[in-house]
Amino acid sequence: MLSGATNLANASPACAHYGYASCQVWEQFIYSSNYVGKGAQVFMQNWMFIPAHAKCPSGWSQYRTSSYNGCYKNSSAVNSVTVPATQLANMKLAGAVAENGNDTVTFTNGANAYAVSEADSTLDIAYVWKQSEFNIVGNGGGSAATFNTGSSVTVNVQVNDGSTNAPSCLANAGSTGETNNLNLGSCSATGGASPYIQFTESN
């Protein structure tokens, strides 16, 4: 699974919209090679973490543990293609959000693109998105993507926030529950017309 995600954020206007005095929101942009047996799909997964004894809004599923009370809802999905790990270099995943507009995930495999949009008011994530994470991870449920020994991946995460400032590299700062068996290597940050960070991971 290719997963891009926002930071876990407080103070989204969505909290009051759904009737909570406080909450945290988090959004994932996903390409799944086989999502719950439905084949390759592209979609967004929305999460809210709400007060301990509160109920989720209508249309949201509850995921409660001893540590948190979570609600989640997927966007609509578009069917895509199953791409082998040997062709990772052909793949791109993009997430874009707009205040009072739409959030969009776009998966590109070579010259073919697959995109899905939803209203930003689902989480009002455009008001609170300050960090981004991206990686190749397990296919949901806290699972891990397992690469052969000797594997190496270089990841490039481009930022489009209207500035030319170089972003910052942050280690172990993500929120995604899925993992892989690669070790994080060096990370560099570059500003300019298309700011980005680039990091390596290998085993």
N, C-alpha and C positions, 0 to 999 in steps of 0.2 A: 504494500500500500504506500502511495506517495501521500504525505500528510503535510499540509501547511496550516498554521494556526496563529491566532492572535494571542496576546497576553490574557491572563485571568484578570479581569478588571472590575473595579468598583464604580459606583456613581453613574451607571448608565441610566438614561431616562426610561429605559424599558422596565426598570424595577417598579417605579410608580405606576407605569402604564398597566402592569399586571397586578397591581395592588399590594406590593411589598414595600415596607419601610426601607429595606435594604436588600441587596442581593449582589452576587457577582456573576458576570457573563463571560462567555468564552465561545469562540467560533472556530471550527475546523473546515478546511478546504481539502477535499479528499478525491483521490483516484484510487479505487479499490479494484484489484484484479479479479475478485470474486466475492461480492458483498452478499452475505447470508444466502449463498447458493443461487444468486440471481445473475451471475456472470460479472463481467467488468462494468463498473458504473462510476460516474462522476457526480458528486453531490456535495452539499454542505451539511454539517451537523452542528446544531445550536444547543448550547448548554446554559442553564441558569442554576446557581447554587443559592438556595433560599433558606429562610429561618427554619430551625430544626423541626418544628411541628406543623409547618405550613403545607398546604396542598399545592400540587402543580396546576398551572392553568389548563383549561380545557384544550384537548388536542395534544398535550405534552405527556410523555411517559416519565414515571418517577424512578429514580435510581438512588436508593437510600442506603447508606452505610453507617457505621458507628462514628465516622468522622464528618460526614456531610449529608445534606439532603439535596439531591440533584434532580433536575428536570431536563429532558432532552427531546429534541424534535429534529428530524431530517427535513431538508428541503426536498423538492421533487428531484428526481435523478434522470440522467440521460445514459443510455446504454453506450458503452465504448468498446474498445478492443483489448484483448489480453496481450500484453507486451512482455516478452521474456526479459529476465534480468540482464541478459547479454546485450540488450538494446537500450539500457538506461540512458546512454548519451543522447538518444533521440527524443527524450521525454522532457517536457516542461509542465509545471503546474503554477497557475497564477491565481491569486485572490485579490479582488478589488471591492472596495466599499464606498458608498456615497451617502452623506447626510441627506435625509428625506428622499433618497433615491433607492437604488438596488445594490445588493451585494451579489457578486458574480464569481464563480469558480470556472476556470478554463484549463482543460488538460489538452496539451498538444503533443502529438506523436508524429514526428516528421512534418509533413505538410497538412496533416489532418487535425482539426481542432474540435473539441467537444465542450460545450459550455452550458451552465445552468445559472439562473438568477432567482433571487427572492427579494422581498422588500427589506430594506435595512431596518425598518421598524420592528422586525422580528426580535432583534436584540439591541437595536440602536448602537451597534458596535462601532460605527464610524465616529462616534463621539469619544470613544475611550481606547481605541487601538493605538498602542504606543510601541509594542515590540512584536517581532515575528519569529516563528520557528519553522524549520522545514527539515524533513528527513524521510528516509525510506525505512518503514517500520512494519511490524506485524499487522495482520489483516483484521484488527479489532479485538476487543475483549482482553486487552492487556498483553497480547501475544508479541512474540519477537520474530523479526525477519532474520533468517539464518543464512549467512554468506559462507561460501567455501573458504578454507584457509588460504591466505595469500591474496584475498580480495582487497581492492582499494577503490574508494569513490571520492571524487572531488565535487563538492556541492557549491553552487553559486546562487546566492539569494539577493535579488535586485530589489531596491527600495524606490518607490515612486511616491514621495510625499510632498512634492513641490519645492524641495530644497536641493542644494548641491552638496550638502554636508555629508561627510563620511559617517556611516552608521557605526555602532560599537559592537564588538564581538563579546557575547556573554556566554560563558560555559555553564552547563547544568542549570539553565534558567527557564527551560521549557515546561509545558504543562501536559503534553501528550502522554497517555498511559502506556502506549505501545513502544517497543524498543527494537534494537537490532544487536548483533553480536560484534559490531565494529567498535574500535577504540578511536576516540576523538583526537585528531592531530592538530596542526597549527591552523590559525584563522587570521586572515588579513582583511582590513577594511579600506575601501577606496571611495573617495568623493568624486564630484564632477557632474557631468550631464546625466549620467546613469549610475548613481551611487550603489554600491553593493558590498556584501561580505562574501568571502570565499574560504571554505574550510575543507580539510581532508579528514577521512576516517578510513581505517583499515584494520585488518587482523593478521 
